[in-house]
Amino acid sequence: MAMETFATRGYHNASLAEIAERAGLTQAGVLHYFRSKAGLLTGVLELRDLSDRQELGAERAHGLDFLRHLVDTVRRNATREGIVRLYAVLSAESVTEGHPAQAYFRDRYDGLRAMVVEALREARDRGQVRADLDVETAATTIIAIMDGLQVQWLLAPDAVDMAAATQQAIDALLGIATERA
């Protein structure tokens, strides 16, 4: 209920009273489990990440396999509109001063960028991408493409194939074919 409310109304417009009512609880009941609205928001975001980590499995894929995992995640996200909307709304909203999810999103982007950089370095070391690839810029670009496609897809789901566009962008950026045979 909180995830849906934050996704449709944003953090600032979502009220604890509305979330509690949708969950069949009182505000005091919600605050028993989460000390504050910001704590509830953090819990919702952590639940979203837990779901994604479970899909990834115990061991992270390496090199180009990690990029394939990213495309698979985008494909899976096309079936999870609420989660995509939550992420898009809250990540954009988090750039405002004092937003309780700002540190979460800063850390999440830092961590994701580090994983993509590592995968690109692995691919470069294996000779799977060109030796002069600027892996930091490529990683930032891949993440930006994925986030931008989510917004476009939310606004026009029948017109945007997020997975195909992500795959094509990665292929073009790296000058390789990363699609599974």
Contacts in CASP RR format, 6 or more apart in sequence:
PFRMAT RR
TARGET T0000
AUTHOR 0000-0000-0000
METHOD contacts of the structure
MODEL  1
MAMETFATRGYHNASLAEIAERAGLTQAGVLHYFRSKAGLLTGVLELRDL
SDRQELGAERAHGLDFLRHLVDTVRRNATREGIVRLYAVLSAESVTEGHP
AQAYFRDRYDGLRAMVVEALREARDRGQVRADLDVETAATTIIAIMDGLQ
VQWLLAPDAVDMAAATQQAIDALLGIATERA
1 19 0 8 1.000
1 22 0 8 1.000
1 23 0 8 1.000
2 14 0 8 1.000
2 19 0 8 1.000
2 23 0 8 1.000
2 40 0 8 1.000
2 41 0 8 1.000
2 44 0 8 1.000
3 44 0 8 1.000
3 47 0 8 1.000
3 48 0 8 1.000
3 82 0 8 1.000
3 83 0 8 1.000
3 86 0 8 1.000
4 22 0 8 1.000
4 82 0 8 1.000
5 14 0 8 1.000
5 18 0 8 1.000
5 19 0 8 1.000
5 22 0 8 1.000
6 14 0 8 1.000
6 41 0 8 1.000
6 44 0 8 1.000
6 86 0 8 1.000
6 89 0 8 1.000
6 90 0 8 1.000
7 82 0 8 1.000
7 83 0 8 1.000
7 85 0 8 1.000
7 86 0 8 1.000
7 89 0 8 1.000
7 90 0 8 1.000
8 85 0 8 1.000
9 18 0 8 1.000
10 89 0 8 1.000
10 90 0 8 1.000
10 93 0 8 1.000
11 37 0 8 1.000
11 41 0 8 1.000
11 90 0 8 1.000
11 93 0 8 1.000
11 99 0 8 1.000
11 100 0 8 1.000
11 101 0 8 1.000
12 93 0 8 1.000
14 37 0 8 1.000
16 27 0 8 1.000
16 30 0 8 1.000
16 31 0 8 1.000
16 37 0 8 1.000
16 40 0 8 1.000
17 27 0 8 1.000
19 30 0 8 1.000
19 40 0 8 1.000
20 26 0 8 1.000
20 27 0 8 1.000
20 29 0 8 1.000
20 30 0 8 1.000
23 30 0 8 1.000
30 40 0 8 1.000
34 40 0 8 1.000
34 43 0 8 1.000
37 100 0 8 1.000
38 100 0 8 1.000
39 100 0 8 1.000
41 90 0 8 1.000
41 100 0 8 1.000
41 101 0 8 1.000
42 100 0 8 1.000
42 101 0 8 1.000
42 104 0 8 1.000
44 86 0 8 1.000
45 90 0 8 1.000
45 101 0 8 1.000
45 104 0 8 1.000
48 83 0 8 1.000
48 86 0 8 1.000
48 87 0 8 1.000
49 108 0 8 1.000
51 83 0 8 1.000
52 73 0 8 1.000
55 73 0 8 1.000
55 76 0 8 1.000
56 69 0 8 1.000
60 66 0 8 1.000
60 115 0 8 1.000
61 68 0 8 1.000
61 69 0 8 1.000
61 119 0 8 1.000
62 119 0 8 1.000
62 122 0 8 1.000
63 119 0 8 1.000
63 120 0 8 1.000
63 122 0 8 1.000
63 123 0 8 1.000
63 126 0 8 1.000
63 128 0 8 1.000
64 119 0 8 1.000
64 123 0 8 1.000
64 128 0 8 1.000
64 129 0 8 1.000
64 176 0 8 1.000
64 178 0 8 1.000
65 119 0 8 1.000
66 115 0 8 1.000
66 116 0 8 1.000
66 118 0 8 1.000
66 119 0 8 1.000
66 122 0 8 1.000
67 116 0 8 1.000
67 119 0 8 1.000
67 120 0 8 1.000
67 123 0 8 1.000
67 142 0 8 1.000
67 170 0 8 1.000
67 174 0 8 1.000
67 178 0 8 1.000
68 178 0 8 1.000
68 180 0 8 1.000
70 116 0 8 1.000
70 142 0 8 1.000
70 146 0 8 1.000
70 166 0 8 1.000
70 170 0 8 1.000
71 163 0 8 1.000
71 166 0 8 1.000
71 167 0 8 1.000
71 170 0 8 1.000
71 178 0 8 1.000
71 179 0 8 1.000
72 163 0 8 1.000
74 146 0 8 1.000
74 149 0 8 1.000
74 162 0 8 1.000
74 163 0 8 1.000
74 166 0 8 1.000
75 162 0 8 1.000
75 163 0 8 1.000
77 83 0 8 1.000
77 84 0 8 1.000
77 150 0 8 1.000
77 162 0 8 1.000
78 84 0 8 1.000
78 153 0 8 1.000
78 157 0 8 1.000
78 161 0 8 1.000
78 162 0 8 1.000
78 163 0 8 1.000
81 154 0 8 1.000
81 157 0 8 1.000
84 150 0 8 1.000
84 153 0 8 1.000
84 154 0 8 1.000
85 154 0 8 1.000
87 150 0 8 1.000
88 147 0 8 1.000
88 150 0 8 1.000
88 151 0 8 1.000
88 154 0 8 1.000
90 101 0 8 1.000
90 105 0 8 1.000
91 101 0 8 1.000
91 105 0 8 1.000
91 147 0 8 1.000
93 99 0 8 1.000
93 101 0 8 1.000
94 101 0 8 1.000
94 102 0 8 1.000
94 104 0 8 1.000
94 105 0 8 1.000
95 102 0 8 1.000
96 102 0 8 1.000
109 143 0 8 1.000
112 143 0 8 1.000
113 136 0 8 1.000
113 139 0 8 1.000
113 140 0 8 1.000
113 143 0 8 1.000
116 138 0 8 1.000
116 139 0 8 1.000
116 142 0 8 1.000
116 143 0 8 1.000
117 135 0 8 1.000
117 136 0 8 1.000
117 139 0 8 1.000
120 129 0 8 1.000
120 133 0 8 1.000
120 135 0 8 1.000
120 138 0 8 1.000
120 139 0 8 1.000
120 174 0 8 1.000
121 135 0 8 1.000
123 129 0 8 1.000
123 174 0 8 1.000
124 130 0 8 1.000
124 131 0 8 1.000
124 133 0 8 1.000
124 135 0 8 1.000
128 176 0 8 1.000
129 174 0 8 1.000
129 175 0 8 1.000
129 176 0 8 1.000
130 174 0 8 1.000
130 175 0 8 1.000
133 174 0 8 1.000
138 173 0 8 1.000
138 174 0 8 1.000
141 169 0 8 1.000
141 173 0 8 1.000
142 166 0 8 1.000
142 169 0 8 1.000
142 170 0 8 1.000
142 173 0 8 1.000
145 165 0 8 1.000
145 166 0 8 1.000
145 169 0 8 1.000
145 170 0 8 1.000
146 162 0 8 1.000
146 166 0 8 1.000
149 160 0 8 1.000
149 162 0 8 1.000
149 165 0 8 1.000
149 166 0 8 1.000
150 162 0 8 1.000
152 159 0 8 1.000
152 160 0 8 1.000
153 160 0 8 1.000
153 162 0 8 1.000
167 178 0 8 1.000
167 179 0 8 1.000
170 178 0 8 1.000
171 177 0 8 1.000
171 178 0 8 1.000
171 179 0 8 1.000
END
